[in-house]
Amino acid sequence: MTDQAVDAEGVRLSCEDHFLGRTRELKELRADIERAGLDTLAGRKAPRARVLLIAGRPGSGRTALAEELVRAVAESYGDGVLRARLGEPDGTPVPVASVARELLAALEVQAPAGAAEDELSEALRQALADRRALLLLDDAVAAEQVDALLPDTPECLVVAVSGGPLTGIADVRPCTLGGLDTKSALELLSRHTGSVRITVDPRAAEQLVEICQAHPAALMLAGGWLAARPKAAVADLAKQLHAESDEATPLSRVFKLVYTSLPAPAARILRLLSLAPAGLVDPHTASALAGCSVGGARSTLDDFVALGLLHAVPSSLPEYEVPGCLHPLLKALADSQDRPAELQLARARMLERTVRLLQSSRAITETDSADAREKLQGMPRSLRFPSPRAAEDWLRIRKPALLAAARLAVADGELDTLARRLMSQLVRAMVAHFGTKAAAADLYGLHGLVLDVAERRALPREKAAALLNLADLDAQTGRTREALARYRAALDAGREANDPYATGRAMESVGGAYLELGDYDRAADWYGRALAQRLARDERAEAARLYGRIAAAHTYAGRYGEAVRNWRAALAGHRRTGDLAAHARALSELARVQEYAGHPEESLRTCQDAVEWARRAEDLRLQAALQLRIADTLEHLGDPAAAQLHRGTAERLLGEDLSQGEPGASQSEERTGERTREQTEEQAEEQAEEPKQDADAYEIRSTSAED
């Protein structure tokens, strides 16, 4: 066992230096790795990784044994060790999709947001196909979880930790844990009490081990109780525990003794920790749950670590973990000693504190906003971060607990207002610190939760926002038909809410989905519907942009005359709004259509006009792209000398050699071609549009202004 002893500083000590006992179990597990499997004995090649199962009750040292085994054999697996937890502290299974995504992230493999469980499991198997890795799957609740994550290669090894057998997994090698041997159990006690108190009364110490049935977690609590009472004899503790014979297990017997010895405020904090999301606690969480100061909460949490009631998590922030074996005991105490209304109030305080911390973490990134600075200064000092980097570190470290808090708040069903505020601030904070692309997978889950609440509470505006955001992520990962269905549902919800923003964006997005699917007629039709709404609301800039989208749909369909007319309408709109950059890009696209239509001279004049507008807009990249287009057109018209001059101009603008493009770059490209000049233009347009996407794409628009 290691049961990872805790030093006086509250820091979990390493398994390597403090592992105790389990010599026989370790020897058998290592032998099982080398032992031939059933397939090998039958003359077949093993199709999948071997699974070693370490089974035992929570607190029996099963995870510690698994970690020690992993440490001992890790050198044989050159591609490293992957760890994942398959069960929540309350015993709820972690979805396989979440675990697979976590493991893919550890392998630095990008998984699309919103991917299904089967897709993620297959991606994980493919990522491990050519690797020799070791997977440690802790707290497995069901065999199906482990089976879905098994690599399809015998070069990998899986060490699974569970409370019972994994029925259904072929050739699994089980190792069932009981108590420690007496010598190791006594040594564990002596680490807390010192050797003198054990050696002066060895019979009492052995009696204590027997009462605890050599259960590591029970011995840890007993040792913590003795360490806090230097004058208490081991025999006194054994006598008190013997009197608690009504308790079902040794762990519950020792826990009851430790709990009843706590001061009332500390005992209340301890049982409220059963409400901590994912079993992860920091001083702010404990402070909010109990309604005490942050400093007082941290001092109490450190005391709990010394008593063996909590584990300190190695982190740059003070963070603690409720041991899984104690979670049901704490929950039972909270349910029996606190009224439901008090527990609900504690949850509400915790969620409110989390919302304010998320507000603070986002506000510190808005250094150019006077309102954000004023709001930040109005917050208590304990809620403020010293720098954007500190806020990002907090968000990254606390992300598992924050996401768990959102899931629990939605599942609760009684705190939907706080849940909505929490998800809104969590989305905004993640976008501010990580960006939409890096946070896409987590954002997908959060928008799904927003949708759940919106449907439950009949909030059509929020339903429309959630559907739009989910559809955007579907579209970005190539699930265009799924995105189309969600855009249509968002349109219905937006109409129900009488929200012109949602309906306009939904109609435009439906058009974009049809464009992606190659249905150009429907794309132009839906863009036209969105345009009609923009014109009715006198939204000139958006109307001009939609004229361009309609023109693009006609261009793809080969209707160049319609495309030219719509680009000219877009140009007129951009002139009225004074958007120089958009005007230059519209001229560039008009020139492209004229070239497709077989009017190179007209395209050349339009390009030259576009260069002037791009110069006014100070868009060097677009100027370079236009110079390349002019060069191609001049070559097509039989003037290679002039074409070379324009290519030289493009090189000077970009400061790089663009003359060595693809073969045939001087020819008129196909509609979907990937020529150098098109790539340059597209990059320019993407750069112009990215800030708008980050600002609007993930906004939950129905939240209150104060959030």
N, C-alpha and C positions, 0 to 999 in steps of 0.2 A: 504494500500500500504506500502511497505517498500521502495521501490526503493533504497534500501541500500545506504544511504547517504555516502559521502566521506569526511573524516576529512582532516585537513590541512596537514597531513603527506602523504596523497595519499593512505591511507589504507581503504579498504571497511569495513564499520562497520557492526556489526552483525545484522541480521534480528530481533533477539529476543529483542534487546534493542531499536530498532529504527523503529518499524513497525507503520505505520500510517493508520488510517481509515479502510475501507473495513469490518466494523463490521457486517453489514448485510450479506455480501457475505460469510464471514467466518461461521456465524451461519447457513446459508442455506447449505453450503458444509458439515459441521459436521452432520447436520440432515440427509443429503442424505446418509451418510455412514451407518446410523442405519436404514434407511427406507427400507421396504421390496421391493424386486425387482419383476419383472414381473413373473419370474419362481416361486418364493415363493408364490405369489398370486394365481398362477395357480396350486399350490400343488406339484410343482416339486422342486428338489434340484438344486440350482444355479450351473451350470457346470463350470463357469469361474469366475475370479476375477471381482469385480465391478470396473467400470471406471468412475471417476469424471473428467469432462472436464472444464478447465478454458480457455476461449477463449477471445481474445482481440487483438487490434493492437499492433505491436511491440512498446515497450516503455510505455505501459499502466499499467505496474506493475503486469502483469500476472504471471511472474516467481516469483516475490517477494511474491505474494499472495500464490502461490503454496508452496513455501518454508515455509511460516508461517503456513499454514495448516499442512504440514508435521511435523513441529516442535511441533505443538499442539497435534497431535495424535500419534506421533512416539512411545510413551510408550506402546501403545496397540499392537504393532507389534514387538514381541520379537526377531525376526530374522533380524531386522535392516532395514535400508533404502538404496535402490539402486537408483542411479541417472544416467541418460544417456541423451545425446543431440541428437535429431533426424534430425536436420537441420543445415547446414553450415550457416555462416553469410550472404552469398549471396542468401540464400533460397534453395540451392541444397540439396536434401534429402541425409542423411547419409545412406549408405547401411545397410539393416537389419542385414546382417551377421556381420558387424563390431560392431553394437550395441550389438547384442547377445553375441559376443565374449567378449566385454568389461564387460557386466554384469556377464558372467560366471567367468571372472577373478576376479571380486569383490567378488564372492561367493567361490573363491579358487577352482574352478572346471576347470581341464585341458581340453581344447578343441583341437582336432587335427588340425594341420596347413592345410589350404586349404580345410577345410570342407565346404560343400555347405550350403546355407542359411537354407534350410529345416532341415538339420541335426543339425545345431547350435540352431535353434529355438526349436526343440524337446528336445535337451539337456538342454536348459534353462528351459523348462516346467518341465522336470523331476527333475532338481535341486531344483525347487520351489515347487514341489508337496507336500512335507512334511514340508513346512516352512510357517510361518506367517510373510510375509515381505510386505514392502510398496515400490512401484516403482514410481519414479518421472521421467516422460518422457517429456523432455522440447523441445520446438520448433518442434513439430510434423508437418510434411508437408502434410502427407496423412494418411487416416484412415488405409490403408494397413500396414503401418509401425507399428502402435500400435497393430493392430489385431494379427500380427505375433509374438508379444512379450507377449501377455496376458497369465498369468499363468492359468493352468487348475485347479484352486482351489479357492473356495470362501473365503478362509482364507486370501488371499492376497488382497491388494488394489492397484489400479493404478490411479495415478493423472497425467493426460495428459495436456500439455499446447500447445495451437495451435492458429492460427489466425482465424479459422472458425470451422464449425461443422465437426464431424467425422462420416460422413454418412456411414452406413453399420455395425457399431458396435452396438450390441443389448444392450438396457437398459443403454445407456450412460447418465450420469447426467450432463447437461451443466450449466456453470455459465459464463455469458457474461459480460465483464467489460466495463464500460465507464470511465468518469473522476472521480476524487476524490470529496468528499464532500468539501464544501468551507472551513470549519474549518481545515480539514486535509491539504488542499492545502496551506492555509496560514501558517500553522505550518511548512510545508516543506520549504516554502520560507524563513521563519524566521531562519531556521537552517543555511542558507547561509548568510543572510543579518544581522542577529541579530534582536531581537524583536523590538528595538526602531524604525527602519526604517519602520516597518509594522504598529506599533501603532500610529505613528505621522501622517500617511496618510492612514487610513484603506480603504477609498474609492478607492484610487489609487491601493492599493494592491488587493482589490476585482476585480477591473477592469482588472488588470494584470492576475488574475486567470481566469477571463471570457475570455480574449483574448486567453489565452493558453488552454481554454476549460477544465481546471483542469487536463490536460494531464500530468502525472508524469514526463516523460522524458523532456517535454518542460519546466516544472517548474524547473527541475534540471538545465537545461541550463540557464534559466533566473536567477536563484539564483546564479549560478557560475559567470555570467556576472556582477551582482550587487556586489558580494563579491570582484571581482577584481577591482571595482570602488567604494571605500567607500564614495566618495563625490556625487555620482550620486543618484538622487531621484528615488523612485519606479515609480513616475508619468512620469519621463523622459523615462524610459524603456517602459512603457505602450504606451506612445505617439509614440515612434519609431516603436513599433510593429504594432500599428494601421495603420501606414503609409505603412507597408508591406502587404497590403491586397491582393496583387496579388499571394502570396504564397498559395499553395493548402491546407496545413495542419498547425495547430499550431506549430507542431514540426519543420517543414521545415522553418516556419517564424522565430522562435527563432534561429534556427541553422544558418540561413543566416546572422542574425545580429551578432551572436557570431563569425562566420567565417570571416566576413568582418572587424571585429575589430582586428583580429590577425595581427601581423607583417608578411610581405611577406614570409620570410623564414619559420616561424612556420606554416603559411597557406599551404605552399607547402608540408611540412612534413605531415600535417594532411591529405590532400587529397591522398597522396601516401600510407597512411596506409591502404587504400582500397585494396592494393596489398598484404598485410600481410597474409600468409597462415593460414587458419582456424580462422582468426581474432585475432590471438595471436601475440603480439609484444614484443620484448625486445630491449634494447638500440642498440645492434648490428644490428638488422633488420632495425630499423629506421635510424641508421647511414648509412647503405649501401644503402637504398632506396633513401635517400636525398643527399648522398655524403658529409656528415658532420662528425664531430668527435663523438666518442662514448659518451664522457662526455656531449657534447652539446645536443646530442639526448636525453640522459636520463633527463637532466634538462627540455627540452621541453615536454617530455612525462609526467613528474610530473606536469607541468603547465596544461597540458590537463586534467589530473585527477582532479585538483582543479576546472577546468571549467566545469566538468561533461561530457567532450568529450571522456574520456576513463575511464575504471574501472581498478583499481589495482588488480591483481590476488594474493591471499594469497600464498606465495611461498618463499623459501629460496633465490631465485634469483629475480632480478627486472624483472617483467613480467606484461604485461598489455593486456587488452581485448578491442577490438573495439565493442561497443554496437551494437547489431544486428539492432536496429532501425535506427542507423546512417550510417550503411554500404552502403545502396543504395544512400544516399545523398553524401557520400564521393566519391563513384564510379562515380556518375554523374558529380561531379566537376572535377575529374581527367580526365574523357573522354572529357570534354568540354574545359578545360584550359591547358592541357598538350598534346603535339603532340604524336601520337602513337609511334614514334621512341624514344621519351624521356621516355615513360612508359616502353618500352621494355628494354631500357638501365637500368632503375631502377630495373627491374626484374633481369636482368643479374648481376648487382652489388650485389643484395641480394643473388642470388644463389652462386656467387663466394665467398662471405663472408661466407656463410654456409659451402661450401666445405672446406674452409681453417680452420674453426672452427672444423669440423669433422676430418680433418687431424691432427690438434693439439690434439684433444681428444684421437685419436688412438696412436699418436706418444708418448704420455707421459706414455703409458702402456708398451712401448718397451724399458724398462730401460737398457737392456743388448745390445742394438744395438747402435753402435757409429754413424751410419748414421742417425738414428732416433733422437738421441740427437742433432746432428749437425743441422738437419733440424728444430728441435724445437727452438734451439737458434737463428736461422735465421729469425724466425717469429716475428712480432711486439709484444710488451709486452701485448697489449690489447687482442691478440688472444691466449695467452698462459694460461694454467691452472696451478694453484699452486701445484696440486697433482692429482694422478689417481682418488682418491675419488671425488674430485671436478669435474673432467671431467665426471665421471659416473653420478653424480647428475645432471649436466647440461644436459647430454644426456637423462636421464630419464624424467626430467621435460619438456624439449623441444621436446620430441619425437612426441607428436601429431602435433606440428607445422612442424617438420622435415618431417614426413610422408606426411602431407598435401602439403608441398613444392614439394616433389617428384611427387605427383599426378598432381599438377597444372603445373609443368614444362613439364611433358609428355603430358598433355592435350593441352598445348600451341602450341606445334609442331614446334615452331620457334627457340627453344633453346635446341635442342636435344643433342648437344655436352656437354653443361653445365648439362643437365639433366642426362646424362650418368655418368659424373664425380660425380655428387651429389649422385646418387644411389650407385655407386661403393664405395664411402667413407662412406656412411651411413651403407651399409652392413658390411663393415670392422669394423667400430666403434662399431656396435651393437654386432658383434661376439666377439670383443676384450673385451667388458665390460660385456655383459650379457651371452655369450656363445650361441652356435647354438641351443641348445634345448630350452632354455628359450625364445629366440627371433624367434623361428621357424615360428610362425604365421605372424609376421611382415615381415620376410624375404620372405615368400611365396608371399606376395603382392608385394614386391619390385622386385622380380625376374619376376613376371608377367608384371610389368611395363617395365623392361628391355627388355622382349620379345616383347612388343608392339613397342618400339622404334626400336629394331633390325629389325622387320618385315617391319616397315614403311620406314626405311632407307636402307633396303636391306643389312644388315650386318650379313652375315652367321656365322661368328666366335662368335659374341655376342649372336646370336640366339641359337647356339649350347650350349654355356655356360648357358644361361637362362633355356633352356630345360633340361639340365642335372641337374641343381639345383632344378628345380621344380619337376622333376622325383624323385630325391633323397628324397625330402620331401614327395611325394606321397608314395614312397616305405616304408618310416619310419612309416607312419600312416596306413599301410595296404591296400592302394589302388594300388595293384601290377599291375593289368591290365592297369590302367591309366598310371602308371609309365612306363610300357613296351612300350606303344604307344609313350610316350615322348622320351624315350631312342632311339627308332627307328628314330624318327624325328630329334633328336640331331645328330644321325649318318649321316643322309642325309645332314644336315647343316654343320657338320664337314668335310665331303667329299667335299662339295661345297667350303668351305673355305680352303681346303687343310691343315687342322689342325690335325696333328697326335695325339696330346694330346686328342682332343675332340673325334676323331674317335676311338682311342684305349680305352678310358674310356667308350665311349658309347657301344662298342662291349662287353666289360667286364660286363657292367651293364645290358645289354640285357641278357647275360648269367646268371647273378644273379637273374634277374626277372623270367626267366624260371625255375631256380632252386627252387625259392620260390613257383612257381606254380606246382612243381612236375613233370615238363617235363625235365627229366634228360638227355635225348639224345640231345635235342636242347641246353640245358645248356652247355654240354660238347662241342658241335659243336661251339657255339659262343665263349666260352673260348678259343677254339683252334684257331679261327680266330684272336682273340686278341693276342694270343701267337705268331702266325706267324708274326704279325706286330712288336712285341717286339723283336723277334729274328732277324728280318731284320734290325732293328735299333740298334742291339747289346746292348739292355737294359737288362742286365743279371739279376739284382735284380728283376725287374718286371716280367721277364720271369720265374724265379724260383717260384715266388708267384703264377703265373698263372698255372704252372704245378700242384701246390697244389690244386688250385680250380678245375682243371679238374679231379684230383684224387678224390676230395670230391664228384663231380657229379657221377663218376663211383661207388663210395662207396654207395651212396644212391640208385643207380640202382642195387646194388648187384653184380657188375662186379669187384670182388676183385682183380683179376689178373691185369686188366687194372689200377686199383687204385694203386696197389703196384708199377707197372712200373713208373707211373707218380710221385709218392712220391719219388722214387729213383732218378728220373730226377731232382726233386725239391731239394733233398739233394745235388746233384752234383753242382747245381747252387749256393746254399747257401755256399758251401765250397769255390767255386771260388771267391765269393764276400766277404767272411770272416765274414758273419753275424752269430754270435754264437747263438743268441737267436732264430732266424728264423730256424737255423739248428736243434736246440733242439726241437722246436715245430713240425717241419716236422718229426723228428724221433718219437715223441709222436704219431702223427697221423698215421704213418706207423705201429706202434705197435698196434694201435686200429684196423686197417684194418686186420692185421695178426690175431688178436683175433677173429674178425668177420668171417674170412675165416676158422677158426677151427685149427689154429696152435699156441696153447698157449705157447709151449716151445720157438718157434721163437719170439713170441710177448714178452716173458719175457726177452730174450737177447736184443731185440731192446729197450725195456724200460730201461734196465740197462745202455745201451749205451746212451740213451737220458738223463738219470739222470746226467751222467758225463758232457755232453754238457750243460745242464741247470746250473750245478754247475759253469762251466767256464763262463757262461753268467751272473752269479749271479742273477738268476731268482728263488727266493725262492718259489713263488707260484706255478710255473711249477714243481719245484722239488717235492713239497708236492703232487701235483696231480699225478705225476708219481709214487711216493711211494705208493699212494693209489691203483693205477692200478696194481703195482707189487704185493701188498698184495692180491688183488682180484684174480689175476692169480695164486698165490701160493696156495690160498685156493682151487681154482678149480683143481690144480694139487695134492691136498692132503697134504699140508704142512702148517697147521694152525699156528704152533709156529713161523715159519719164517714170515708168514703173519702179525702176531701181532707185530713183531719187526718193520716191515716196517710202520705199522700204527702209532706206537709210534714215529718213525722218522718224519712222516708227522705232527704229533701233535707238536713236538718240533719246526719244521720249521715254522709253522703258529702261534704258541703260543695259539692255541685254541683246544678244544676237538672235533676232527672229527670222533671219534670212534662210535658215536651214529648217524649213517646215516640212510637212509631209510631202511626198512625191505627188505631183499633180495639183499643188496648192493654187496654181494660177488658173485652173479651170473653174467654171461655174459649178458651185457645190450643190449637192442634193439638199432637200429641205431639212433632213435630219443629220446632215454631215457634221463631222467634228473637226473643222479646219481651225488653224491657229488663230485666225482673226475672230472666228465665232467664239472660241474659248475665251479670248481676251475680252470680248464684249460681254459674254455671259458672266465672267468674273466681276466685271465692273457693275453689272446690274445686281448681282447677288450681294455685293458689298453695300450697295445703296439700299437694298431691301432688308438686310439682316437686322439692323437696329429696330425696325418696326416690328418684325416678327418676334423678337425677344420681348418687346414691350407689351404686345397685345395677345400673343398666341395663347398664353397660359393664365390670363387674367380671369379670376372668378368675379364677374362684374356686379353681382348682387350683394356683395359684402358692404357693410356700413362704411361711411367715409372715415370714421375714426380709426379703422383698421388700416 
